[in-house]
Amino acid sequence: MRLKRSTLSAAARRQLFGRDGGPRAAKHVINFNTDQEYQHNETVRAAGEQQIHQPVRALQGGKHSLRQLVQNVHNQREALEDSFAKGKSNRKEASSRYGW
């Protein structure tokens, strides 16, 4: 069986197949099983090993009363403490890395 020559331009082939230029260029194909990943996540969550991500939510721009700001900080206390601890460890790691 003989393959028909592609009608794609060189730029279109590079866009489609990458710099190697052929369909055989993709060497690492990964099969991802979502059911298996969901099952693993459920097992980790049931074992209590899952880390809880608490994002720090910013206020929208504009004027805010002091009461609103204090209430926002109070509601996000744990997330802010985690964020501050992470920043402190990042600063400590950078200072040890660069010798400051």
C-alpha positions as CSV (number, residue, x, y, z in Angstrom):
1,M,0.0,0.0,0.0
2,R,1.4,3.3,-1.0
3,L,0.6,6.5,1.0
4,K,-0.6,9.6,-0.8
5,R,1.8,12.6,-0.6
6,S,0.5,15.2,1.8
7,T,-0.9,18.5,0.4
8,L,0.2,20.4,3.5
9,S,2.8,23.2,3.2
10,A,6.0,22.9,5.1
11,A,4.7,25.5,7.7
12,A,1.5,23.5,8.2
13,R,3.4,20.2,8.6
14,R,5.6,21.9,11.2
15,Q,2.5,23.3,13.0
16,L,0.9,19.8,13.0
17,F,3.8,17.5,13.6
18,G,6.4,19.7,15.2
19,R,10.0,20.3,14.1
20,D,10.7,16.7,13.3
21,G,8.2,17.0,10.6
22,G,6.7,13.5,10.6
23,P,3.8,11.7,12.3
24,R,6.3,9.3,13.8
25,A,7.8,12.2,15.8
26,A,5.6,11.6,18.8
27,K,7.6,9.1,20.7
28,H,6.1,9.2,24.2
29,V,2.4,8.5,24.3
30,I,0.8,8.4,27.7
31,N,-2.5,6.7,28.4
32,F,-4.3,8.5,31.2
33,N,-7.0,6.5,33.0
34,T,-9.2,9.0,34.8
35,D,-11.2,6.3,36.7
36,Q,-7.9,5.1,38.2
37,E,-6.9,8.6,39.2
38,Y,-10.2,9.3,40.8
39,Q,-10.0,6.1,42.8
40,H,-6.5,7.0,43.9
41,N,-7.7,10.5,45.0
42,E,-10.6,8.9,46.9
43,T,-8.2,6.5,48.7
44,V,-5.9,9.4,49.7
45,R,-8.8,11.5,50.9
46,A,-10.3,8.6,52.9
47,A,-6.9,8.0,54.6
48,G,-6.7,11.7,55.6
49,E,-3.5,12.3,53.7
50,Q,-4.9,14.9,51.4
51,Q,-3.6,18.4,51.8
52,I,-6.3,21.1,52.0
53,H,-5.7,24.1,49.8
54,Q,-7.0,27.3,51.2
55,P,-6.7,30.1,48.7
56,V,-6.4,33.7,49.9
57,R,-9.2,35.7,48.4
58,A,-8.5,39.3,47.6
59,L,-11.0,42.1,48.0
60,Q,-12.3,44.0,45.0
61,G,-11.0,47.5,44.4
62,G,-12.7,50.4,45.9
63,K,-13.4,51.8,49.3
64,H,-13.8,49.4,52.2
65,S,-14.5,50.2,55.8
66,L,-12.1,49.0,58.5
67,R,-14.8,46.6,59.7
68,Q,-15.0,44.9,56.3
69,L,-11.2,44.5,56.1
70,V,-10.9,43.1,59.6
71,Q,-13.8,40.7,59.0
72,N,-12.1,39.5,55.8
73,V,-8.8,38.9,57.6
74,H,-10.6,37.1,60.4
75,N,-12.5,34.8,58.0
76,Q,-9.3,33.9,56.1
77,R,-7.0,33.6,59.1
78,E,-5.7,30.1,58.4
79,A,-5.2,30.7,54.7
80,L,-3.3,34.0,55.5
81,E,-1.1,32.2,58.1
82,D,-0.2,29.5,55.6
83,S,0.6,32.1,53.0
84,F,2.8,34.0,55.4
85,A,4.6,30.9,56.5
86,K,5.2,29.9,52.9
87,G,6.6,33.3,52.1
88,K,8.9,33.2,55.1
89,S,10.2,29.8,54.2
90,N,10.8,31.0,50.6
91,R,12.8,34.0,51.9
92,K,14.8,31.8,54.2
93,E,15.5,29.3,51.3
94,A,16.6,32.2,49.0
95,S,18.8,33.7,51.6
96,S,20.6,30.4,52.3
97,R,20.9,29.8,48.6
98,Y,22.4,33.2,47.7
99,G,24.2,33.8,51.1
100,W,22.4,37.0,52.1
